[in-house]
């Protein structure tokens, strides 16, 4: 299961863990609610409407007392658990419901404010707490629909809205709660998944760059160690020449000489792998690039076929700068093709005066039409009708997203479609020449 799924069942494990809300956020929102409630009471009193002012002030005072207790006893800058956040929002719902009970129930236009705790829960808390808050709002709003004191009105007069209007207000509140909270939940979940996917992309790119830096350090070390190693070999040769052939010193010198030669071979191999931080070793031909990205998948079920199409037959092979962004992005695309191909994967490279293009074509099932429009989004299962092969890395729908993101960072683009004449996928990656 996708670990960032909207309906990830691991909510059970994080029910008491630190959530997204800070304690100060809820206390600040509560102070704002208290200020608004006091302002509403002041306006009603100014209009000389009949109101149970003492009871209303008592309910508001209870909310203020809760805030003061929290401020005095608990650190405000801490992120709080879903349980604590849910408990505070539950109190807010009960407090507002009781205030509405004193002021006309669902006849009161401020009953709409019951949506606020539900939206906060939908955006920041897990689905259990969110569902609990939504159910609480539904039940309490239903109770104040039937049980409530009269709506504040002028003394000696009584105003009661039609019962059917009150039912409609309650129903509208439930529908509004459903749509608003659902939209907030889905939008927040998608944002969270996108953030996680971008973080994964950045982590992968940082890892690739770190490997490149390590390669550069290795090559630099090989160059720097060459001089002292030559000195060691020279001294060892002089000892061999001066010592008696059958002496222990000669044997030790020969051993030292052979080991020094072995070290030289290792350093030479490191240097030949290329200094990734050196401009000379950063350059490679397009054919070498394609060989590098396809080599890990040679020998599996699908045959890897590579081809270079030159703009003109007499044009020399294109040399380009090796960048971790498009190397890793291209590898992801080829890996995806090799994963789903039946018999073969074609990788075709070409270039123009301005752009470099690589096409990856496989003979697998292709992409489902229902997901073609969504390809490039994180955690989308692109071709679910075929089981992943053992060499598949991940399988969480991140491959195409990472490839697209990395290509965009170097000014490139990816076009994904199904083959027109045959089954299979066709992916074209294009980026500007240096």
N, C-alpha and C positions, 0 to 999 in steps of 0.2 A: 504493500500500500504506500502511496505517496505520503511521505512524512509531513508534508505541508498541506495535505488535503483539507478541504473545508469541513469534512466530517471525519477527521482523524479520531480514531477511537482512543487515542492516548490521553484524552482529556481527563480520564480517571486518575492518571498519575500526577497531573499538575493542578488538581483541584485546590490543594492547599499551598501551592507554590506561588512565588512572587508573580504578580500580573503586570499589566501595563500601566495601571492608574497609580498616581501618587496620592498620598493621603491629603496633601494640600489642595489637590484639584477638587476633590469632593467637598472639602470644607469651604473652599471659595465659592463653589456652585451653591452650596447651602446658604452661605451669607447672602448671595445674590437673590435666592428665592425668598429668604426672610425679608430682605429690603423690599422686594416686590409685593409681598403679602402685606407688609405694614403700609406701603403706599396705597394699595387697594383699599385697606380698611380706612385710611385717612380720607380718601375720596368719598367712600360710602358715608362716612360720618359727616363730611362736609355737606353732602347732599341730603343729610337728615333722613336717611333711609332706616327702616326698622331692622336692627341687627343685634345679634347676641355678641356684643363686643367683648365682654369679659371672657367668654368661652373661646372666642377666636384668638384673643391675645394669649390665653393660656396655651393653646395649641402651638402658636408661634414661639412662645417662650420655651416650650419643650424642645423645639428644634434648635433654638439658640443655646439651650443648656447642653444638648448633645454635642454641639460644635465646641463649646467651651471645654467640656470634659476631654474631648479628643485633643484639642490644642494643648491643654495643660498636662496631659498624661502620656501622649504618644508623639514620636518624632514625625513632623509633617513632610519631610523631604524624602521619606522612604516609599518605595513601591510596595503596594499592599497586595495581599492574596486575593484570589477570586472570592473566597469565602467572606472576608471582611468587606470587600467592596460590595458584594451582594447584600450583606447585612445592612450596610449604610443606605443603599438604594431602597431596600425593603422598608426601612424606617421612613425614608422620604416619601415613598408611595403611600404608606399608612397615614403619615402626617397630613399630606395633601388631601387624601380621601376624607379624613375626618373634618378637615377645614371645609371641604365641599359639602359634606353632610350638614354642616351648620349653616351653609349659605345656598341651599336650594338644590343640591345634588347635581344631576345631569342637566338641569335647567341653567346652571351657572356656566356662562361661556368660557370661564377659566378651567373647565374640566379638560380642555384640550392639553393643559400642561401635564396631564398624566402620561403623555407620550415621552416627555423628556427623560425620565429614568430608564425607559425601555430603550431609547436610542443610545443612551450612554452605555447600557449593558450590551447592546448589540455590537457596538464599536470596540469595546475594550475587554469584555469578559468572555469566558467560555460558554458553550451552548447550554450547559445545565443551568448556570446562574441566569443567563439571558432568558431561558424558557421559564424559570421560576419567577423572575420579575414580571414577564409578560402575563403569566397566569395570574399573578397577584393583582395586576392592574385590571385584568378582565373580570375577576371575581369581585373586587371592591367596587369597580364602576357599576357592576350589575347590582350590588347591594344598595348603593346610593341612588340607583335608578328608582327603587321602590321605597327605600327608607331614607328620608331626609327631612330637614326642617324647611319651612317656606323660604322662597327666594327673597332676599332683602328688598323691601319696597316701601313706598311712602306709608306713614302711619295712618291707620283707618282704612287702608286699601289692601287688597290681596291680589297678587298676580300669579297665575299658574298657567304655564304653557300647555297646549294640548298633549294628551298622553302619547298620541302617535308621534308627535314631534320629539318627545323625550326618548321614545324608542329609537327613532331615527338618529338622534344625537348619539345614543349609546352605540348603535350599529356603526355609525360613521367613525366613532372613536376606535372601534375594534378593527375596522377595515384600514383606517389610517395607521394604526399601530402595526398591523400585519405588513402593509406595503412599505412603510417607512423603515421599520426595523429590518425587514428582509433585504431591502436595497442597501441599507447601511452595513448589514452583515456581509453581504456578498462583495460590496465595494471594498470593505476593509480586508476581507480575506484575499481578494485579488491583489490588493496593494501589498499585503504582507507576503504573498507568494512571489510577487515580482521583486520585492526587496530581497527576499531570501535568494532568489535566482541570480540577481545582480551581485549579491555578496559572494555566491558560489563562483560566478564568472571572474570577479576580481581576485578571489583566492587562487583560482586556477592560473590566471594570468600572472599573478605574483609568483606562483610556484615555478612557472615556466621561465620567468625572468631571473629567478633565483638560480635555476639550473644553468641558464645562460651565463650568469655571473660566475658561478662555480666553474663552468668550462673555461671562462676567461682566466680565472685565478689559476686553474690547473696549467693552462698553456704558459702563463707568465712564470709560474714556478718552474716549469720545464726549461724555459730559456735561462732563468737565473741560476738554476742548479747545474746547468751544463758546464760552466766554468770551474767550480770547485770539484766537480766530478772528474773533469779532465785532469786536474791537478792530482787527484787521488790515483788515477790510472797511471799517470806519468811516474809518480813516486813508486807505485807498486812494480812497474816495469824495471825501474832502476834497482829495486831490491832484488828482483828475480835475477837480473844480470850480474849483480855483485855477489849474491849468496851462492853457496855450494848447491849443486843440483839436488843432492839427496838430503839436504838439511831441512829441519822443521821450519826454519824461517822462509826458505824458498817455497815450501808447500803453503804456508800461510799467505805469502805474497801472491801466489798463483790463485788461491781461493779469493783473496781480496780483489784481485784483478778480474776474475770471472764474475763476481757479484757486482762490481762496479760496472762491468759491461752490461749485465742484466738490468741494472738501474738505468743505464743510458737508453736501453731499448724501451723500457717503460716510459721514460720521459719523452722519448721520441714519439711514442704512440699517443701520449697525451697532447703533445704539440700538434700532431697531425690531425687530431680530432677538431682542431680549430679553436682559436681564441675568439669567443663569442663577443668580446668587447672590442675586438680588433676589426677595423673596417675591411681589411683584406679577407679575413675569414668569415665575415658576415655576408660576403657575396657568394652566390651559388647560381647555377644555371636552372632554368625552368625544368629541365629533365631531371636534375638532381633533386629539386624540390618535390616533384611528383614521386620520385623513387623513395624519398624520405617519408612521405605521408602514406604511401601504399605498402611499404616494406613490412610493417607489423601485421598485415592481413594476408600476406602471401602464404600459401600452404594450407589455408582453410578450405571449406567446401567450395566456395565460389572462386572462380578463376579471376585474377586481377589482370586486366589488359590495359596497358598504358600507351598513349599515342601523343606525339607532338605534331601540331599542324602549323607550319611556318607560313608567315604572310606571303613569302616568295621562296622558291627553292634554294636560291643562292644566299639567303640571309643567314648570318651566323646565329647560333643558339643564343637566346635571350639570357642575360645575366641580371639578376635582381638581388635586392637586399633581403636577407632572411630576417623575418620578424616573428616573434612568438605568437602574436595575435592571429595572423592568418595561417601559420603552420598548425596551431592547435585547432583553429576553426575548420580548416580543410580536413584534418585528421578525423574530426567528429563526423563530418559528412560522409567521408569514405567508410568509416566504421559503421555508420547507419546503413549504408548501401550494402556492405558486405554482410551485415546481420540478416538482411531480408532477401538478398539475391538468391535465385534458384541455382543458377550455374555460373554466371559471370557478372563482373562489374567493370565497366569501361571508364577510364579516367583520361580525358582529352584536354590537353593544354594548348593554348594559342595566345597570340598577342597582336596588338595594333600599335600605332605610334603613341597612343595615349593610355591604353588599358591592357591589363592582363586578365585572361579568362581561363577558368578551369571548369570543365563539365564532368559530372559524375552521373553515370547512367547505369541502372541495374535492371535485371529482368524479374524482379520480385513482384509482389501483389500490388505495388503502388500505394498511393495514399488514398484513404477513404475520402469521398467527395465531401462528407460532412465536416471534415477537419481541415480541408485544404485552406479554408479562409482563416483558420486559427493557427496555422503553422507559424512558428516563431514565438508563440507565447510559451511561458514556462510551464512545465509539468503537464504537457499535452501528450497523450499516448497516440502516436501518429499512425502506426500500422499494427493494430492489435490482433489482426487475424492470422498472425504467424508467431510462433514461439521464438523467444530470443535464443540465439545460439550461445554456446559457452563463452565465446570471446567477447560477448557484449559487455560493455562497461556501463553500469548504472541502470538504464531502463526506466528512468524517472521522467523522461520527456525533456531533459535539460540539454541534450546534445545539439539540437537544431537551434534552440534559443541561444546557447553559448556561441555557436558558430555565427549566427546572425549578429549578435552583439559585438563580437570581436571583429568581424568584417566591417561593421559600421564604424568602429573606432579607427580603422585605417582608411576610411573614406570609401569603402567598398559596399557591395550589395549582394544579396542572394535571391535568386528566382527559383521557386520550387513548383513543379508541376508533374503530371503523369504523362507518360509517353503516349503519343497519339495513335500510332499504328500497332504498338505491342503493349503488353503489360509491363509495368515497372515504373520507377520514378526517374525523373530527370531534374537534376539540380545544377544550376549554373552560378558560379561565383565569379564576380568581376571586381577588380580594384585598380586604382590608377597606378601607372608606372611612376617610379621615383623621379 
